[in-house]
Amino acid sequence: MKEFSMEELSRFDGKEGRPVYILQGGKVYDVTGSKLWKGGLHMRRHHAGTDLSVDLKAAPHGMEVFERYPQVGILKEEKQEAPVQEDRAHSILMRLLDRYPMFRRHPHPMTVHFPIVFMMSTTAFTLLYLITGIKSLEITALHCLGAGILFIPAVMLTGLLSWWLNYMAKPIRPVKIKIAASLILFIVALVVFEWRLAVPDILDSFTAASLAYLLLILSLAPLVAVIGWFGAALTFPIEDK
């Protein structure tokens, strides 16, 4: 049976008419005939020509689905090179991820929801205050902003970890946009928060300063939307027409 290296396997990505091969548990399967793997993409997130052994643990099905498709090879055993001194922290992290694979994928998607909600809420409650004049709504906006600021560093750190683990820290466009937008969001949020603490009545009357403050508040929602859009594009890629 043919032995595939990971480099060889990556060529069978289902694009431009190429066959669709996937690696599961050291075995290479040809799923070209599956309608669910059209164009080498499954469920808008799993790519052909890759090792899906970890992904299967989170799938709604088991190994039985591969009985429908031919096994065309196995993974080639790479030659073992002389051992190198491994960083202790990196070694501990990799052992943890091998034991609990959920931490390889889920910390960032789990934490990212908090700043999204809090930043959107900051904009929403501020607008409600301007419409109704109820001061407690504006104070709620301040509380939401503070909570969002607390979560942003954690989200950025888990995002960098996921980038390193899942994409080998390659400078891909969506990640670069997410990093830049996240830094801008954090800076804007800090400026607005400090400004509001220094001038509690900033929105009580219409001035040039209050307009500038309001524009910064309104910018939070689109910044979060941009970050969320490109994050979703990584998990659920948009297929080319």
ABEGO torsion letter per residue (X at the ends): XBBBBAAAAAABAGBGGBBBBBBBGGBBBBAAABAAABGGBBGGABBBGBBAAAAAAABABBAAAAAABBBAEBBBBBBBBBBBBBBAAAAAAAAAAAABAAAAAAAAAAAAAAAAAAAAAAAAAAAAAAAAGBAAAAAAAAAAAAAAAAAAAAAAAAAAAAAAAAAGGBBBAAAAAAAAAAAAAAAAAAAAAAAAAABAAAAABBBAAAAAAAAAAAAAAAAAAAAAAAAAAAABBBBBX
